[in-house]
Amino acid sequence: MAITLTERAAKQIKHLLAEHKMPPETHLRVGIKGGGCSGFSYVINVATVPDGEDEVFTIHDVRIVCDPKSYLYLNGTEIDYDDSLMSKGFLFNNPNAKGTCACGASFNT
């Protein structure tokens, strides 16, 4: 398994990286941190160089890195992007989450 992106999410990530004039070697760093309504919150940042122990994936020409601890909780997760009138942002379809908060920004296991 791995962390995957929908084409819609990849398109948005590429757009954001280009808009902010990020260097070509930029990676999307995906992780978790303690907190949020349900216990863990999703975190998205950028990284130019992966850390030595990071899991590294390339999906739809987007490079993704994830630290080993976060990967335990995110393995199998699909990241999508919603730009509808009711919500706008990245959505995490995480099969490891036993519960999520109403907005989907945090989860528990």
C-alpha positions in Angstrom: 0.0 0.0 0.0 1.0 3.6 -0.1 -0.4 7.1 0.1 -2.2 8.1 -3.1 -3.6 11.2 -4.8 -6.5 11.7 -7.0 -5.9 13.4 -10.3 -7.9 16.4 -9.0 -5.6 16.7 -5.9 -2.5 16.3 -8.0 -3.6 19.1 -10.3 -4.3 21.4 -7.3 -0.9 20.6 -5.8 0.9 21.3 -9.0 -1.0 24.6 -9.4 -0.1 25.7 -5.8 3.6 24.7 -6.3 3.7 26.7 -9.5 1.8 29.7 -8.0 4.3 29.9 -5.2 7.3 29.4 -7.6 8.5 26.3 -5.7 11.7 24.7 -7.1 11.2 21.6 -9.3 12.6 19.2 -6.6 9.8 20.2 -4.1 8.0 17.4 -2.4 4.6 17.4 -0.7 5.2 16.4 3.0 2.1 14.6 4.4 1.9 13.8 8.1 -0.1 13.8 11.3 0.2 15.6 14.6 -1.5 15.2 17.9 -4.5 17.4 18.3 -7.8 18.3 16.7 -11.3 17.3 17.8 -10.6 13.5 17.3 -7.0 13.1 18.5 -4.8 13.4 15.3 -4.8 16.2 12.7 -3.5 15.9 9.1 -0.6 18.1 8.2 0.5 19.1 4.7 3.7 21.1 4.0 6.4 21.2 1.4 10.0 19.8 1.6 12.8 20.2 -0.9 14.7 17.2 0.5 13.2 14.1 2.1 14.6 13.0 5.4 16.6 9.8 5.4 13.8 7.6 6.8 10.9 9.1 4.9 8.6 7.0 2.8 8.7 8.6 -0.7 6.1 8.2 -3.5 5.5 9.7 -6.9 1.9 9.9 -8.0 0.6 11.8 -11.0 4.1 13.5 -11.2 3.8 14.8 -7.6 6.5 13.7 -5.2 5.1 12.9 -1.7 7.1 12.2 1.5 5.9 11.0 4.8 7.8 10.4 8.1 7.7 6.8 9.4 5.5 7.5 12.4 2.8 9.3 10.3 3.0 6.6 7.7 1.8 4.0 10.2 -1.5 6.0 10.4 -1.6 7.2 6.7 -0.7 4.0 4.8 -3.5 3.4 2.3 -4.8 7.0 2.5 -6.1 8.6 -0.6 -5.9 12.4 -0.8 -8.5 14.2 -2.8 -9.3 17.8 -3.4 -12.8 19.3 -3.2 -13.6 22.8 -4.7 -17.3 22.7 -4.4 -19.4 25.6 -3.1 -19.9 23.9 0.3 -16.3 23.0 1.0 -12.9 23.7 -0.4 -9.7 21.9 0.4 -7.9 18.6 0.6 -9.8 15.6 1.8 -8.2 12.5 3.4 -9.8 9.2 2.7 -8.0 7.3 5.5 -8.9 3.6 5.9 -7.1 3.5 9.3 -9.4 6.1 10.9 -12.0 4.7 13.2 -13.6 8.1 13.6 -13.3 11.6 12.3 -14.5 15.0 13.3 -17.4 16.6 11.4 -15.0 18.7 9.2 -12.7 15.8 8.4 -9.6 17.6 9.5 -8.8 15.2 12.4 -9.3 11.5 13.2 -8.8 8.8 15.8 -7.7 5.2 15.6 
